[in-house]
Amino acid sequence: MEAIFLVGLLCVLFNNGIEVDASHSEFQNFQSHNLTVPETQPYRTSYHFQPPKNWLNDPNGPMLYKGFYHLFYQYNPNGALFDAGMVWAHSVSHDLINWIHLNHALYPTEPFDIKSCWSGSVTILPGNKPAILYTGINANDTQVQNLAMPKNLSDPLLKEWIKFSQNPVITPPTGVAKDDFRDPTTAWVDAEGKWNVIVGSLINDRGMAILYQSEDFVNWRMYKDPLHSKEKTGMWECPDFFPVSINSTNGVDTSVMNPSVKHVMKASFNSHDYYIIGTYVPGVQKYIPDTDFTSTNTDLRYDYGKFYASKTFFDSIKNRRILWGWVNESDSSEDDVRKGWSGLQSFPRQIWLDRSGSQLVQWPVEEINKLHDKQVSIQNKKLDGGSVLEIPGITASQADAEIVFELPELEEAELLKSTPVDPQQMCTDANASVRGRLGPFGLLALATEDLTEQTAIFFRIFRHENTYIVLMCSDQSRSSIKENVDKTTYGAFVNIDPQNEKISLRSLIDHSIIESFGGEGRTCITSRVYPQLAVHKEAHLYVFNNGTQSITISRLKAWGMSKAQFNYEESCLNNEAHNGEGLSCFVGMFEK
């Protein structure tokens, strides 16, 4: 049966009154004003996505629709901590930088989601018709999968959604606990016209992606085997499954299946987002990974710091796949209540397959250039061992810094006597204050002038047999004089050969978050830090070399960052009422 006919059948079901209005007035609580970063809130970010208040977690259903980027996300409308009654909050953007907060899209209003609307995805059905599959927590605390559709497809903002009255469309199968069955992915359609979707689950400590198929996006049948599973991984949350091009950095649509792509399987477990790359055989619904999850520190991760429950989508205008991730707090719950908010979204990243085919590469989307303000450039500057060089003239509390290091003779690198080793433990044991030969060298971000507070993002180079190993660290041990915050140091290896490549680092700094990209995006580490002294104008940014060998800054570019704009739907609606501007208000805000 043709997919377009099946989608038509789905629309008939909705149009015949089999629907539940997703709106609920008590949740329409956004006020009308522009958002700024007050001096009394030094940890509010300037260009990372966050709501004006309360708890945020998983990004849900990011998509592009009629010229607008849409981001839904888990949100607690009642406080700064995670609780029952979670909703799908909803914001839109023309450029992934400046955002308008709309009224929430989904609320817990029906028996199938009365206790919460949890994570899920949006699939674009034929005819450019978005459909939400999301996890509802029903009255019995069972996790079930539900369907919702836009009320008005002609509305590019998709402000209203209709829940399918015959929800749930998928319930936990035999052998799966009622609280181990959630987070449906973006669906893909195969050559036979069947829709396929996976749901995260767990059976006997074996994490898995349970596969379901449908001919009409309403009636779903479980496939006889999971698409993939692995023991000792725990519950798979927020799985993601998508193709990546073998020969290009361009993204491809989720339903693309041909010899020119590999497939990525991502699962969130053990507080990290792990992924594998492999071959998908749709005819027999097999996924064959090149290397599988091992439940050790050798597993590939999107990010080796604070980054979880991520979601990708295909941007058909710019032919790219974009990644969002939830970055949670590292301070206490009491701090969150005092702040009145908790949680950020990562800066959106373009993601593609590295030319080696063995891992993914991530890089901030190009729209970030719109926020670049004053620029500082340095070239061919030698850094002797034990030296620190300030990057002057920019707003160091919100900055974008790119630096490329040139190394001396690599024979001076320290010997790594045995492998495997735990890179995070290596960074913890030998932090930025511990001198080596080639390293530590890198950036000191959100630092005081006397370096009492500092977050060090740095590299060390080691020799092992006939190869060289690059270690990347984010040392938070001196990030704040404040107590009762998590100051974990993160670390990972960077898959580059320093004999043939220079060592590069890019860091996005935004008041309480630092996203760092090593080796042109092959290794990413995100940190949350809460300096008490190095805030606003008292924050400094330095390049440092604490190794015994000199290194050279081949080139450095750093920018202060303008603030992104965050506004509310009501602001534009008020302008429309008074000035007749309509949608031009939304468009105009993004073009400023």
Secondary structure, 3 states (H helix, E strand, C coil): CCHHHHHHHHHHHHHCCCEEECCCHHHCCCCCCCCCCCCCCCCCCCCCCCCCCEEEEEEEEEEEECCEEEEEEEEECCCCCCCCCCEEEEEEECCCCCEEEEEEEECCCCCCCCCEEEEEEEEEECCCEEEEEEEEECCCCCEEEEEEEECCCCCCCCCCEEEECCCCCECCCCCCCCCCEECCCCCEECCCCCEEEEEEEEECCEEEEEEEEECCCCCEEECCCCCEEEECCCCCEEEEEEEEECCCCCECCCCCCCCCEEEEEEEEECCEEEEEEEEEECCCCEEEECCCCCCCCCCCECCCCCCEEEEEEEECCCCEEEEEEEECCCCCHHHHHHHCEECEECCCEEEEECCCCCCEEEEECHHHHHHEEEEEEEEEEEECCCEEEECCCCCCCEEEEEEEEECCCHHHCEECCCCCCCHHHHHHHCCCCCCCCCCCEEEEEEECCCCCCCEEEEEEEEEECCEEEEEEEEECCCCCCCCCCCCCCEEEEECCCCCCCCEEEEEEEECCEEEEEECCCCEEEEEECCCCCCCHHHCEEEEEECCCCCEEEEEEEEEEECCCCEEEHHHHHHHHHHHCCCCHHHHHHHHC
